[in-house]
Amino acid sequence: MTTERAAAQPQNVFDRFHAVIPAGGVGTRLWPLSRAAAPKFLHDLTGSGSTLIRATYDRLGPLCPGRTMVVTGVVHRGAVLAQLPELEDTNLVLESEPKDSAAAIGLAAAILYRRDPDIIMGSFAADQVITPVDVFQDAVREAIHTAAQGYIVTIGIEPTHPSTGFGYIRAGEALDIAGAPSAHAVIEFVEKPSEQVARGYLESGKYSWNAGMFVAPVALMLKHLEANEPELYAGLSEIADDWDTPRRVTTARRIWPSLPKIAIDYAVAEPAAAAGDVAMIPGRFTWDDVGDFAAIGRLHPATETSKITVMGEGARVFAENASGIVVSDTKRVIALIGINDVVIVDTPDALLVTTKEHAQEVKKAVEHLRASGDTDVL
């Protein structure tokens, strides 16, 4: 048992919990709806009237009132504050450039550790769609109880199909933790598999999707980060030392650009699992990372009469013997005749036409445009 696991818990472990929302990435598979200046977490992709980041903040709020930190890019500062006006400046961490999830989550952990080394942090991406909220919150509460026993806890999603786009978590034996009856040890994290391997995972019932949700004592997160990525740990520690001082901006500007890029899975989760420090709570809620336009189609099922999902205020769409999804930011009339599973995204300066089957390949268009210098539409 680790020192962290043996530590006595305070009377109310939930008072130690702070949420962190990494709001990064561009969402290239949702181009041209999602752009560098307006990534997918700033859009309402569910038709609920709430953007993805606002919905994420709201479902975490009851678990940690006033204790939520957001990590995002400098260019998104204004848009994020417009969505979350109650967010305090000290809890808005701005990246001058993207450095992947280990730097973003690691810096949040380092800042929180300096405020209180007993904090338990939970990291939840800004661009996920989760329902029902109460089931999600129950899973997080179990994760907090488990983290308080000295574990890095991931919330695993029960697979609904043999996806090759997600990583997987292999669960081990059940853990005997008060307040967390669903907790299991984690044997390993597995990278995105082939369809045949994913099908085997699904049939075995021993694997869950890795949704990138982590709940852990900040001290334990930083312990593994220091052991596996000492250069990154040292840089983040120096930034965190000055975070709550007038030197915050100058220190971050000096150090951040030189930090190595690595995902939190490689830097912390995988080696921690090998050391026996990772647990999993199964997430028995509906989860979607809205990774492409086919996902938007799942979130907005077409009606039986039209077979076309239409998004966009004032969209003008005519369909005859056609199916698929249309997203329109223009007043242009879009007529679809005799075409199935189509994806059309119409914006004032860019038009995307593909199919649901090829929705994951939209990022190739973005890569080509960037290589050719057509960055004005990115």
C-alpha positions as CSV (number, residue, x, y, z in Angstrom):
1,M,0.0,0.0,0.0
2,T,1.3,3.4,-1.0
3,T,1.8,6.2,1.5
4,E,-1.1,8.1,-0.2
5,R,-3.3,5.0,0.2
6,A,-2.6,4.7,3.9
7,A,-3.2,8.4,4.6
8,A,-6.2,9.2,6.8
9,Q,-9.2,10.7,5.0
10,P,-10.8,13.9,6.2
11,Q,-14.4,13.6,7.5
12,N,-15.9,14.7,4.1
13,V,-13.7,13.5,1.2
14,F,-15.8,15.5,-1.3
15,D,-14.5,18.8,0.2
16,R,-11.1,17.8,-1.2
17,F,-12.4,17.5,-4.8
18,H,-11.6,20.0,-7.5
19,A,-12.5,19.6,-11.2
20,V,-10.2,20.4,-14.1
21,I,-11.6,20.9,-17.6
22,P,-9.0,20.6,-20.4
23,A,-10.5,22.6,-23.3
24,G,-8.0,22.1,-26.1
25,G,-7.8,20.7,-29.6
26,V,-9.3,22.0,-32.8
27,G,-11.6,19.1,-33.6
28,T,-10.3,18.7,-37.2
29,R,-12.8,15.9,-37.9
30,L,-15.6,18.5,-37.5
31,W,-14.2,21.0,-40.0
32,P,-15.4,23.4,-41.3
33,L,-17.9,23.7,-38.4
34,S,-15.0,23.6,-35.9
35,R,-12.1,25.9,-36.5
36,A,-8.9,26.9,-34.7
37,A,-10.6,30.0,-33.4
38,A,-13.9,28.2,-32.6
39,P,-13.2,24.6,-31.6
40,K,-16.0,22.1,-31.0
41,F,-16.3,22.7,-27.3
42,L,-17.5,26.2,-28.0
43,H,-20.4,24.9,-30.1
44,D,-23.9,23.6,-29.2
45,L,-23.7,20.2,-31.0
46,T,-26.6,18.6,-29.1
47,G,-29.4,21.1,-29.8
48,S,-29.8,21.7,-26.0
49,G,-29.0,25.4,-26.2
50,S,-25.8,24.9,-24.2
51,T,-22.3,24.6,-25.7
52,L,-20.3,21.5,-24.8
53,I,-18.0,23.4,-22.4
54,R,-20.9,25.0,-20.6
55,A,-22.6,21.6,-20.2
56,T,-19.4,20.1,-18.9
57,Y,-19.0,22.9,-16.3
58,D,-22.6,22.6,-15.2
59,R,-22.6,18.8,-14.6
60,L,-19.5,19.1,-12.5
61,G,-20.7,22.1,-10.5
62,P,-22.7,20.3,-7.9
63,L,-19.7,18.1,-7.1
64,C,-17.3,20.9,-6.5
65,P,-19.1,24.3,-6.2
66,G,-16.6,27.1,-7.0
67,R,-13.7,24.6,-7.4
68,T,-13.4,24.2,-11.2
69,M,-10.3,25.0,-13.2
70,V,-10.3,25.3,-17.0
71,V,-7.2,24.8,-19.1
72,T,-7.4,26.3,-22.6
73,G,-5.5,28.3,-25.3
74,V,-4.8,32.0,-25.0
75,V,-6.8,32.6,-28.2
76,H,-9.9,31.1,-26.6
77,R,-9.8,33.2,-23.4
78,G,-12.6,35.6,-24.4
79,A,-14.9,32.9,-25.7
80,V,-14.4,30.7,-22.7
81,L,-15.1,33.5,-20.3
82,A,-18.2,34.5,-22.3
83,Q,-19.4,30.9,-21.8
84,L,-18.3,30.7,-18.1
85,P,-18.5,34.3,-16.7
86,E,-18.3,33.0,-13.2
87,L,-14.9,31.4,-13.7
88,E,-12.3,33.2,-11.6
89,D,-9.1,34.4,-13.2
90,T,-6.9,32.2,-10.9
91,N,-8.8,29.1,-12.2
92,L,-8.3,29.9,-15.9
93,V,-5.0,28.4,-17.1
94,L,-4.0,29.7,-20.5
95,E,-1.7,27.8,-22.9
96,S,0.3,30.0,-25.3
97,E,0.5,26.9,-27.6
98,P,-0.8,23.3,-27.5
99,K,1.4,20.9,-25.5
100,D,-0.9,17.8,-25.3
101,S,-2.7,16.5,-22.3
102,A,0.1,15.7,-19.9
103,A,1.2,19.3,-19.8
104,A,-2.3,20.7,-19.4
105,I,-3.4,18.3,-16.7
106,G,0.0,18.2,-15.1
107,L,0.1,22.0,-14.7
108,A,-3.4,22.0,-13.2
109,A,-2.3,19.3,-10.7
110,A,0.9,21.3,-9.8
111,I,-1.1,24.5,-9.2
112,L,-3.7,22.7,-7.1
113,Y,-0.9,20.9,-5.1
114,R,0.6,24.2,-4.1
115,R,-2.8,25.4,-2.9
116,D,-3.4,22.3,-0.9
117,P,-1.4,19.0,-1.2
118,D,-4.5,17.0,-0.1
119,I,-6.6,18.0,-3.1
120,I,-8.2,15.3,-5.2
121,M,-8.5,16.4,-8.8
122,G,-10.8,15.2,-11.5
123,S,-10.0,15.8,-15.2
124,F,-12.9,15.9,-17.6
125,A,-12.6,17.0,-21.3
126,A,-14.7,19.9,-22.4
127,D,-16.1,18.3,-25.5
128,Q,-18.0,15.2,-24.4
129,V,-21.7,14.6,-24.3
130,I,-22.9,12.7,-21.2
131,T,-26.4,11.6,-20.1
132,P,-28.0,11.2,-17.7
133,V,-26.1,13.7,-15.5
134,D,-27.0,12.1,-12.2
135,V,-25.6,8.7,-13.2
136,F,-22.3,10.4,-14.2
137,Q,-22.1,12.3,-10.9
138,D,-22.6,9.0,-9.0
139,A,-19.7,7.5,-10.9
140,V,-17.5,10.5,-10.0
141,R,-18.4,10.2,-6.4
142,E,-17.3,6.6,-6.4
143,A,-14.1,7.7,-8.2
144,I,-13.5,10.3,-5.4
145,H,-13.8,7.7,-2.7
146,T,-11.4,5.4,-4.6
147,A,-8.9,8.2,-5.2
148,A,-8.9,9.0,-1.5
149,Q,-7.5,5.5,-1.0
150,G,-4.4,6.4,-3.1
151,Y,-5.5,5.5,-6.6
152,I,-5.5,7.2,-10.0
153,V,-9.0,6.4,-11.0
154,T,-10.3,6.3,-14.6
155,I,-14.0,6.1,-15.5
156,G,-14.4,3.4,-18.1
157,I,-17.2,3.4,-20.6
158,E,-19.0,0.2,-21.5
159,P,-18.4,-0.4,-25.2
160,T,-21.5,-0.5,-27.4
161,H,-19.6,-1.5,-30.6
162,P,-16.1,-2.6,-31.6
163,S,-14.7,0.8,-32.0
164,T,-11.2,1.2,-33.5
165,G,-11.1,4.9,-32.6
166,F,-10.9,4.6,-28.8
167,G,-8.3,3.2,-26.4
168,Y,-9.4,0.5,-24.0
169,I,-9.0,-0.3,-20.3
170,R,-8.7,-3.9,-19.0
171,A,-10.2,-4.2,-15.6
172,G,-8.9,-6.6,-12.9
173,E,-10.2,-7.7,-9.6
174,A,-12.8,-5.8,-7.6
175,L,-11.5,-3.5,-4.9
176,D,-13.1,-3.4,-1.4
177,I,-13.5,0.4,-1.0
178,A,-16.3,2.0,1.1
179,G,-18.4,4.3,-1.0
180,A,-17.2,2.7,-4.2
181,P,-18.8,-0.7,-4.7
182,S,-18.0,-0.7,-8.5
183,A,-14.3,0.0,-8.1
184,H,-11.9,-2.4,-9.9
185,A,-8.1,-2.5,-10.3
186,V,-6.8,-1.8,-13.8
187,I,-4.5,-4.3,-15.4
188,E,-3.5,-2.3,-18.4
189,F,-4.4,0.4,-21.0
190,V,-4.6,-0.7,-24.6
191,E,-4.1,1.5,-27.6
192,K,-6.6,1.8,-30.4
193,P,-7.0,-1.8,-31.7
194,S,-7.9,-3.3,-35.1
195,E,-11.6,-4.1,-35.6
196,Q,-11.0,-7.8,-35.1
197,V,-9.2,-7.2,-31.7
198,A,-11.9,-4.7,-30.7
199,R,-14.6,-7.2,-31.4
200,G,-12.8,-9.7,-29.1
201,Y,-12.6,-7.0,-26.4
202,L,-16.3,-6.4,-26.7
203,E,-17.2,-10.1,-26.5
204,S,-14.9,-10.7,-23.5
205,G,-16.7,-8.1,-21.4
206,K,-13.4,-7.3,-19.6
207,Y,-12.6,-4.1,-21.5
208,S,-14.0,-0.6,-21.3
209,W,-13.5,2.4,-23.5
210,N,-10.9,4.9,-22.2
211,A,-12.8,8.2,-22.1
212,G,-9.8,10.1,-20.7
213,M,-11.5,10.9,-17.4
214,F,-9.1,10.8,-14.4
215,V,-9.7,11.4,-10.7
216,A,-6.7,11.3,-8.5
217,P,-4.8,12.8,-5.5
218,V,-2.7,15.6,-7.0
219,A,0.3,14.3,-5.0
220,L,0.0,10.9,-6.7
221,M,-0.4,12.3,-10.2
222,L,2.7,14.5,-9.7
223,K,4.7,11.5,-8.3
224,H,4.2,9.5,-11.4
225,L,4.7,12.5,-13.7
226,E,8.1,13.2,-12.0
227,A,9.1,9.5,-12.3
228,N,8.3,9.2,-16.0
229,E,8.6,12.7,-17.4
230,P,11.1,14.5,-15.2
231,E,11.8,17.3,-17.7
232,L,8.1,18.1,-18.1
233,Y,7.6,17.8,-14.3
234,A,10.4,20.3,-13.6
235,G,9.0,22.9,-16.1
236,L,5.5,22.6,-14.8
237,S,6.7,22.9,-11.2
238,E,8.5,26.1,-11.9
239,I,5.4,27.6,-13.6
240,A,3.2,26.4,-10.7
241,D,5.6,28.0,-8.1
242,D,4.8,31.4,-9.6
243,W,1.2,30.8,-10.6
244,D,-0.4,32.7,-7.7
245,T,2.1,35.5,-7.8
246,P,2.7,38.5,-10.1
247,R,5.3,36.5,-11.9
248,R,2.7,34.1,-13.4
249,V,2.7,35.4,-17.0
250,T,6.4,35.9,-17.4
251,T,7.3,32.5,-16.0
252,A,4.8,30.7,-18.1
253,R,5.9,32.5,-21.3
254,R,9.5,31.6,-20.6
255,I,9.0,27.9,-19.9
256,W,5.8,26.7,-21.7
257,P,7.2,26.7,-25.3
258,S,10.1,24.4,-24.3
259,L,8.0,21.7,-22.6
260,P,7.8,18.3,-24.3
261,K,4.5,17.1,-25.8
262,I,3.1,13.9,-24.5
263,A,-0.4,12.5,-23.7
264,I,-1.3,11.9,-20.0
265,D,-2.0,8.3,-20.8
266,Y,1.7,7.7,-21.7
267,A,3.2,10.0,-19.1
268,V,1.1,8.9,-16.1
269,A,-1.8,6.4,-16.6
270,E,0.0,3.5,-18.2
271,P,3.1,3.5,-15.9
272,A,0.9,4.0,-12.9
273,A,-1.3,1.0,-14.0
274,A,1.9,-1.1,-14.2
275,A,2.7,0.0,-10.7
276,G,-0.7,-1.1,-9.4
277,D,-1.8,2.5,-8.7
278,V,-4.8,2.7,-11.1
279,A,-8.4,1.8,-10.5
280,M,-11.5,2.0,-12.6
281,I,-15.1,2.9,-12.0
282,P,-17.5,1.7,-14.8
283,G,-19.5,4.6,-16.3
284,R,-23.0,3.4,-16.8
285,F,-24.1,6.5,-18.6
286,T,-24.3,7.4,-22.3
287,W,-21.1,8.9,-23.5
288,D,-20.0,10.4,-26.9
289,D,-16.9,12.4,-27.7
290,V,-18.5,13.8,-30.8
291,G,-15.5,12.8,-32.8
292,D,-16.9,13.3,-36.3
293,F,-20.1,14.2,-38.1
294,A,-21.4,10.6,-37.9
295,A,-21.5,11.2,-34.1
296,I,-23.5,14.3,-34.6
297,G,-25.9,12.2,-36.6
298,R,-26.2,9.8,-33.6
299,L,-26.9,12.7,-31.3
300,H,-29.6,14.1,-33.7
301,P,-31.4,11.1,-35.2
302,A,-33.2,11.9,-38.4
303,T,-37.0,11.6,-38.5
304,E,-38.6,8.7,-40.2
305,T,-40.3,11.0,-42.6
306,S,-37.2,12.9,-43.9
307,K,-34.3,10.6,-43.0
308,I,-32.2,13.8,-43.0
309,T,-30.8,15.4,-39.8
310,V,-30.7,19.2,-40.3
311,M,-28.8,21.5,-38.0
312,G,-28.5,25.3,-38.3
313,E,-30.9,28.1,-37.6
314,G,-32.8,28.9,-40.8
315,A,-31.2,26.0,-42.8
316,R,-33.0,25.5,-46.1
317,V,-32.9,21.9,-47.1
318,F,-34.9,19.9,-49.6
319,A,-34.5,16.1,-49.6
320,E,-36.0,13.4,-51.9
321,N,-35.1,9.8,-51.4
322,A,-32.0,10.8,-49.4
323,S,-30.5,10.3,-46.0
324,G,-27.7,11.8,-43.9
325,I,-26.9,15.0,-42.1
326,V,-26.8,18.6,-43.2
327,V,-25.2,21.4,-41.1
328,S,-25.7,24.8,-42.5
329,D,-24.5,28.3,-41.4
330,T,-25.8,29.9,-44.6
331,K,-29.2,30.7,-46.2
332,R,-28.2,28.7,-49.3
333,V,-30.8,26.2,-50.4
334,I,-29.4,22.6,-50.3
335,A,-31.2,20.0,-52.3
336,L,-30.4,16.3,-51.9
337,I,-31.9,13.8,-54.3
338,G,-31.2,10.1,-54.4
339,I,-28.2,10.1,-52.1
340,N,-27.7,8.1,-48.9
341,D,-25.7,8.7,-45.7
342,V,-24.4,12.0,-47.0
343,V,-22.7,14.6,-44.8
344,I,-22.9,18.2,-45.9
345,V,-21.5,21.1,-43.9
346,D,-22.1,24.5,-45.5
347,T,-20.4,27.6,-44.1
348,P,-19.8,31.0,-45.7
349,D,-16.3,30.2,-46.7
350,A,-16.1,26.4,-46.9
351,L,-18.2,23.5,-48.0
352,L,-17.7,19.9,-47.0
353,V,-19.3,17.0,-48.8
354,T,-18.6,13.4,-47.6
355,T,-20.4,10.4,-46.2
356,K,-20.9,9.0,-42.7
357,E,-18.6,6.1,-43.6
358,H,-15.7,8.5,-44.4
359,A,-16.5,11.1,-41.6
360,Q,-13.3,10.2,-39.7
361,E,-11.2,11.2,-42.8
362,V,-12.2,14.9,-42.7
363,K,-9.0,15.6,-40.9
364,K,-7.1,14.8,-44.1
365,A,-8.7,17.8,-45.8
366,V,-7.6,20.0,-42.9
367,E,-4.0,18.6,-43.2
368,H,-4.0,19.3,-46.9
369,L,-5.3,22.8,-46.5
370,R,-2.7,23.5,-43.9
371,A,0.1,22.1,-46.1
372,S,-1.0,24.1,-49.1
373,G,-1.1,27.4,-47.0
374,D,-4.9,27.8,-47.1
375,T,-5.0,28.5,-43.4
376,D,-7.6,31.3,-43.7
377,V,-10.3,28.6,-43.6
378,L,-8.8,26.7,-40.7
